[in-house]
């Protein structure tokens, strides 16, 4: 199957700082990338969808100025959590779809655990 | 997207087959049935998907009811590594399609 790499796998930061998470599709071109968030004991919640070269589409209730998404190339998307606060602590997971290998299937990264102190 | 209903949890014994049910009575004709699983502290993993016919791959089999209102994911020989949350998701194929996760079913495997 297609491989999606996410980095870092975990990060601890101070309240008020910004954190950037990278998501790369390693063996296919991701025309569409997705960012999810998962709190403990809960299911994944879609935050936003991005197509290469276009602005991301955010789900209702997700602050676009707080969660900056950039999908600058067909293999890379980044999520920046700006001015992070303890309530932003969560498990962030990216997903990618596209190309012949991943045409109808979303492939997921391993996730990034963010802890804001 | 149409909704799916799954039991909260299921237990199985190692090396025995496991049948994970999913009800989707409001499925539309263009909805594909996808199954993903999520192991603890990891991102979801694609398992299998189908439209109308039963499907087999190296991980599992997907049995789809003739009226498509239900489906069953079949793990032929459960291993301890199959313990995970399994999600049954309906999704239309298209540029704007996206996976929406429900609660899934938590599978426990006894040694």
Boltz contact constraints between the chains, C-beta under 6 A:
constraints:
  - contact:
      token1: [A, 43]
      token2: [B, 101]
      max_distance: 6.0
  - contact:
      token1: [A, 43]
      token2: [B, 103]
      max_distance: 6.0
  - contact:
      token1: [A, 44]
      token2: [B, 101]
      max_distance: 6.0
  - contact:
      token1: [A, 49]
      token2: [B, 98]
      max_distance: 6.0
  - contact:
      token1: [A, 93]
      token2: [B, 43]
      max_distance: 6.0
  - contact:
      token1: [A, 104]
      token2: [B, 93]
      max_distance: 6.0
  - contact:
      token1: [A, 105]
      token2: [B, 46]
      max_distance: 6.0
  - contact:
      token1: [A, 106]
      token2: [B, 99]
      max_distance: 6.0
  - contact:
      token1: [A, 108]
      token2: [B, 43]
      max_distance: 6.0
  - contact:
      token1: [A, 108]
      token2: [B, 44]
      max_distance: 6.0
  - contact:
      token1: [A, 109]
      token2: [B, 43]
      max_distance: 6.0
  - contact:
      token1: [A, 110]
      token2: [B, 42]
      max_distance: 6.0
  - contact:
      token1: [A, 110]
      token2: [B, 43]
      max_distance: 6.0
  - contact:
      token1: [A, 111]
      token2: [B, 43]
      max_distance: 6.0
